[in-house]
Amino acid sequence: MDITVRRRGERHIDGNRPGSTRVSTPVEIIAVVTTIVGLGVGSKILADRLQIPSVLFLILSGIVVGPEGFGLVTPEVFGGPDGALPAIVGLSVAIIVFEGAFSVEIERIQEAPRSTLRLVTIGAAATLLGATVIVHYLVGAPWDVSLLIGSLLVATGPTVITPIMDVVMVRERVASTLEIEGVVNDVTAAILAVVTFEYVVLTRRGVEMIVGEFLLRFGAGIAIGFVIAGLARVALTRLSRSDNGPQNARLIVLVTALIAYGVAEARFQEAGVAAVATAGFVLGNFKIPYRDTIEQFKGDVTLLVNSFVFITLASLLSVGDLQTLGLAGVAAAVLIAAVVRPLAVMACTIGDTVSVRERAFMSAMGPRGIIPASVATLFALQLQPQDPQAATTLVGMVFLVILLTVVFEGGGARHIAQALDVIPKRVLIVGGGRIGRELATRLEDRDEEVVIVEKDPDVAERLRSEGYTVREGDASERNTLQDAGVASAKVLAVATPDDDVNLLVSQLAKNKFGVETVIARVNEPTNADAFEDLDVDTVPSWRSVAWAMDNRIERPAIARWMSEFDQSGDVQEVEVTNTSRTGETVAQFGDDLPDGAHLALISRGGNNHLPHPEQEIQVGDHLTFIGRPDAVQRAVGFCER
């Protein structure tokens, strides 16, 4: 197959002259690689500044520098489809998938709702069926091509989902579900598309071949990935003990991804994607040395290969391919994103722990990424000589859905989350010792979104096994707090036994991130003034113990009740933001309170008052309720709605 550029803006594909692909000069290759790397880094910087996924800028960059733009990047540079391009794209995709799977912690899977399994099975099947039917009837594509497009659109890639979750700090269970779905569905879509292409589109051997071949390649990939990951762990443990341990560890991990992909591909085409995903997940959940340096290294490598794949594949995209589909193609893409995806998510999350608003957000987060882009492009190049119309429909439809979902879902993710009110105000607890753990338990019992930041890996692992959401790292470092979601934190509680650490973290939270409420444990009386100078609320450990003992002596009944109130009662303070309550007297307000909840205290302007029946409630008052936990929660809602 020969691909040559006849004039700028026009591609000519000639399938009758094998071996005629033009050989690029070293200068041309260097210029193209330099351009791609530069655009990739620039896209990442711009995406970070605007807080939207970089894939949008990568695709736009590819179109601009491609044959229909400035003509700087063309398929011929890499030898076209008969040259090195498919192999380069395959290896790049392997690294990207490996990196995404490596980052999925098994604890996050345990924290994810039950709906995650349904999304990667029932949800994937619903997407396949829905997309296939829509493309066939709206676009007019044959059933085999429609099925191929539907197979590719099963993917919701981590290359787009993960950057969104880094920017939009939704609840952990929602983020975990979306990221796990992205990793698994990338593998499913890749294998399913290849099997469909081989046995339905090319050889027309029938749909009945799909299930058996899919399971064979999926299973083979998983088995190979497990074996390669086990060998890599042994190598990391033994070979990384030398003076060049960190460097050896980085190289071993990179080679692991490439070997897993190569071994699986040598036997079963596209089983390599399942193999690298499995190897990445298994190795990422082993205890391995130099994890921090490996994480940083693989992130940098993934940035480069991600840039190469998206820019190169986008350069193959013809605007004419999109225009050929017309309004029918746009309507099909909209239906796939706005109807099929929400129906699949809603059906798979019924009866789970996610709220209706969170389910709506998940429905709006189905952006497609690297797998459908790469596989569709390579398939289209193979289809072009024998069926140009099918090739145009395939690549046009897939890229139309990618562009639509990336622009509107990726670019508008934060606005969608804010409109649906699914970004919780987190409580960050620094220090996973006895105090931090007890505080987290109490807050989570009140349905607060709590994240513990812990430096000790062993302590962090133990906390995860107990069901807590944990971010491992040094909280005195800015990046650690950012990764933990300090930007959306309403409270940061510093509970380590080291006053110097507590002071440094408090200062960082107040001055750099502007956290409204910072509460710090103070262990030495002489250090209290330093915290107060930062406007940090302090809890002196010695005084807290004295107060507790005094309550046991002087107020034993209330002390016992307070120690047991998690089960039998609750105390909550809330600010009145509901303007409809303005002007109501305490007596009127009390008539609407649920049975079992009582107004115990009114705080206004820094002064506390016992409620008087004729006292009027004002917006901005802080009301303290006491009573049964469920009744207190409903009372809090009266003040906020």
Number of C-alpha atoms within 10 A of each C-alpha: 19 23 22 18 15 11 11 12 15 13 17 11 17 14 16 10 11 10 11 15 20 14 12 12 9 10 8 13 14 11 12 20 15 12 17 26 18 13 21 26 16 16 22 20 13 15 19 14 9 12 20 26 28 28 28 21 23 28 25 17 24 30 25 18 22 25 24 23 16 12 17 18 29 23 23 20 22 21 20 21 21 19 18 15 19 18 12 15 20 23 20 23 24 26 26 29 30 32 27 25 26 22 17 19 17 14 18 21 17 14 18 22 18 17 22 23 17 18 26 21 16 16 27 26 17 21 27 25 17 20 27 24 19 22 27 19 14 15 20 16 20 14 16 21 22 26 27 25 28 30 28 31 33 31 29 30 29 29 27 26 26 21 18 25 22 17 18 23 24 25 18 16 19 23 21 24 22 23 28 27 25 29 27 24 26 29 27 23 27 28 29 27 27 24 24 28 22 14 18 21 22 12 10 13 13 12 14 10 15 21 12 11 18 21 14 14 25 23 15 18 31 21 16 22 32 21 15 23 25 15 13 21 22 12 15 22 14 11 15 20 13 10 9 10 17 19 15 19 25 21 15 18 26 18 14 24 30 18 20 30 31 21 17 24 18 11 13 17 17 24 30 35 36 32 36 37 31 29 30 29 25 22 25 24 15 12 11 16 16 16 14 10 14 21 15 11 17 21 14 12 16 21 18 19 22 24 28 24 26 26 28 28 27 24 25 21 22 20 12 14 19 20 12 15 20 12 13 16 24 19 16 23 24 16 18 24 25 15 15 20 23 23 15 20 27 18 16 22 22 13 11 13 15 19 14 15 14 21 23 18 24 21 21 23 26 29 26 32 27 25 28 26 22 22 22 26 25 19 18 21 22 18 20 17 16 10 11 15 15 19 23 22 24 25 26 25 26 23 24 20 24 25 21 17 27 27 18 14 26 28 19 18 23 21 12 19 21 15 12 15 13 22 17 17 19 22 23 27 27 29 25 25 17 11 16 20 17 11 17 24 17 12 13 14 12 15 10 15 19 25 23 27 25 25 18 13 13 11 16 23 15 13 18 19 12 11 13 21 22 24 22 19 20 18 26 19 12 15 13 18 22 14 16 24 21 24 18 19 24 16 19 25 24 31 25 22 16 14 19 12 17 25 22 15 23 28 19 18 25 17 10 10 16 15 18 13 18 24 19 26 22 26 20 13 11 8 14 20 12 11 22 11 8 14 16 21 17 18 16 16 15 12 13 11 11 11 11 13 14 13 15 14 11 10 12 13 11 13 17 12 14 14 12 12 17 16 11 12 19 21 19 17 17 19 18 22 17 15 14 13 19 16 14 15 17 17 15 16 18 16 9 10 17 17 15 14 23 18 21 16 16 23 18 15 8 8 7 12 12 11 18 12 12 11 16 16 23 19 16 17 18 21 23 19 23 21 22 20 22 15 19 25 20 14 27 20 12 18 21 13 11
